[in-house]
Structures are given as structure tokens and as C-alpha cells.
Amino acid sequence: LLDRNIKTISTQKRSAYKKMDITTDVELIHLMLNEFYISVDIT
């Protein structure tokens, strides 16, 4: 059961990557950090 959940998550991740043109977790982390810093700047 857990296995299937993990597979589903990675599939969702992959389709999200495709949508945003992200190829790796590293790029995703960079993106998230940028968002984080931007939101910190605003407040």
C-alpha cells in the first residue's frame, strides 16, 4: 500500500515537473527557495 502511494507521489511530481519545465529536485528546491525569499521580502 505504501509502495503504491510513493509511486503515485512520484508520478504527480513528474507531471508537475513537466508543467513547470523542471527536471530535477534541485531545480524545484531553487524555485521554492526563490518563492520563499520573495514572500519574505514582501512582508
C-alpha positions, -999 to +999 in steps of 0.1 A: +000+000+000+028+024+010+046+015-022+017+025-043+014+058-025+050+066-031+046+057-068+016+080-071+035+109-055+065+105-078+041+104-108+024+136-096+059+151-091+069+142-126+038+157-142+043+188-121+079+190-133+068+187-169+043+215-164+069+238-149+098+226-171+117+214-140+139+184-145+153+177-110+146+181-073+175+206-072+157+229-096+125+225-076+142+234-044+157+265-061+123+275-072+108+270-038+136+290-021+131+318-046+094+319-038+102+318-001+126+347-003+102+367-024+074+362+001+098+371+030+107+403+011+071+413+008+064+410+045 
